[in-house]
């Protein structure tokens, strides 16, 4: 006979409070406009897919790819007519992130303002959580 290590109790709840949900990633208006522009040139794609890969001097780096279809475990975020898919491996590290697009004389790039990051490398290309 097996011994019980942990017990559990079930209770009926009469009132439940609904908590508002937030999107895993929020885009600024500049990012939305840039993604719309990118997808206009690729009508066969349904959106952009964000992922993370192990590389760089600090551990992880973001990847952005065109997406033809939604993967089985991908998280889908729609904002202002733009669809972003988040790879299953990147979902926890991107939770609560703001995606921005910045363009200046020297560069144009997507910037991820991520509250989960514990450290970045000197060049800003890789991070750790």
C-alpha positions as CSV (number, residue, x, y, z in Angstrom):
1,X,0.0,0.0,0.0
2,X,1.4,3.4,-1.0
3,X,1.7,6.2,1.6
4,X,0.2,9.6,0.9
5,X,2.8,12.3,0.7
6,X,0.4,15.2,-0.1
7,X,-3.3,15.7,0.5
8,X,-5.7,17.8,-1.6
9,X,-9.0,19.3,-0.7
10,X,-11.7,20.4,-3.2
11,X,-14.0,23.2,-2.2
12,X,-17.0,24.7,-4.1
13,X,-16.6,28.4,-4.8
14,X,-19.7,30.5,-4.9
15,X,-18.2,33.7,-6.3
16,X,-15.4,33.9,-8.8
17,X,-13.7,37.0,-9.8
18,X,-12.7,37.3,-13.5
19,X,-9.2,38.6,-14.0
20,X,-8.4,40.6,-17.1
21,X,-5.9,38.9,-19.4
22,X,-3.1,40.7,-21.2
23,X,-1.6,39.8,-24.5
24,X,1.8,38.1,-24.2
25,X,3.3,40.9,-26.4
26,X,2.1,44.4,-27.1
27,X,3.2,46.3,-30.2
28,X,3.6,50.1,-30.5
29,X,1.9,51.9,-33.4
30,X,5.3,52.1,-35.1
31,X,5.8,48.4,-34.9
32,X,2.2,47.7,-36.2
33,X,2.8,49.9,-39.2
34,X,6.1,48.3,-40.0
35,X,4.8,44.8,-39.7
36,X,1.8,45.8,-41.9
37,X,4.3,47.1,-44.5
38,X,6.4,44.0,-44.4
39,X,3.3,41.7,-44.8
40,X,1.9,43.8,-47.7
41,X,4.9,42.6,-49.8
42,X,4.3,39.0,-48.8
43,X,0.6,38.2,-49.3
44,X,1.2,34.5,-49.0
45,X,2.3,34.9,-45.3
46,X,-0.2,35.2,-42.4
47,X,2.1,37.1,-40.1
48,X,5.4,37.3,-38.3
49,X,6.7,34.6,-36.0
50,X,8.9,35.6,-33.0
51,X,11.2,33.0,-31.4
52,X,14.4,32.8,-29.4
53,X,17.6,30.9,-30.2
54,X,20.5,30.1,-28.0
55,X,23.3,32.3,-29.4
56,X,25.3,35.4,-28.6
57,X,27.5,36.1,-25.7
58,X,24.7,36.3,-23.1
59,X,22.6,33.2,-24.0
60,X,19.5,34.0,-26.1
61,X,18.7,36.1,-29.1
62,X,15.3,37.0,-30.8
63,X,14.4,35.6,-34.2
64,X,11.8,37.1,-36.6
65,X,10.5,35.1,-39.5
66,X,7.6,35.2,-41.9
67,X,4.9,32.7,-41.0
68,X,2.9,30.7,-43.5
69,X,0.9,28.8,-40.9
70,X,0.4,28.7,-37.2
71,X,2.2,25.9,-35.4
72,X,0.5,23.6,-33.0
73,X,1.8,25.2,-29.9
74,X,2.3,28.8,-31.2
75,X,0.6,31.6,-29.3
76,X,-1.3,34.0,-31.6
77,X,-1.5,37.7,-30.9
78,X,-3.6,40.0,-33.1
79,X,-3.4,43.7,-32.7
80,X,-4.7,46.4,-35.1
81,X,-5.0,43.9,-38.0
82,X,-1.5,42.4,-37.5
83,X,-0.9,38.8,-36.6
84,X,2.1,37.8,-34.5
85,X,2.9,34.2,-33.7
86,X,5.1,33.4,-30.7
87,X,7.0,30.2,-30.8
88,X,6.3,27.8,-28.0
89,X,9.9,28.0,-26.7
90,X,9.8,31.8,-26.5
91,X,6.4,32.3,-24.8
92,X,7.6,32.5,-21.2
93,X,10.6,34.7,-22.0
94,X,8.4,37.2,-24.0
95,X,5.5,37.5,-21.5
96,X,4.7,41.2,-20.9
97,X,7.1,42.5,-23.7
98,X,6.5,45.6,-25.7
99,X,7.6,45.4,-29.3
100,X,8.7,48.7,-30.9
101,X,10.1,49.8,-34.2
102,X,12.8,52.5,-34.4
103,X,14.3,54.0,-37.5
104,X,17.2,56.6,-37.5
105,X,20.0,57.6,-39.8
106,X,22.2,54.6,-39.0
107,X,19.8,51.8,-38.4
108,X,16.2,50.6,-38.4
109,X,15.2,47.7,-36.1
110,X,12.6,46.2,-33.9
111,X,13.2,46.8,-30.2
112,X,11.9,44.4,-27.5
113,X,11.3,46.1,-24.2
114,X,11.2,42.9,-22.1
115,X,10.7,43.1,-18.3
116,X,11.8,39.5,-17.9
117,X,15.4,40.1,-18.9
118,X,18.0,39.7,-16.2
119,X,21.0,40.8,-18.3
120,X,22.2,41.7,-21.8
121,X,25.4,41.8,-23.7
122,X,27.2,45.0,-24.5
123,X,26.0,45.2,-28.1
124,X,22.3,44.4,-27.1
125,X,22.0,41.4,-29.4
126,X,21.6,38.7,-26.8
127,X,20.0,38.4,-23.3
128,X,19.3,36.1,-20.5
129,X,16.3,35.5,-18.3
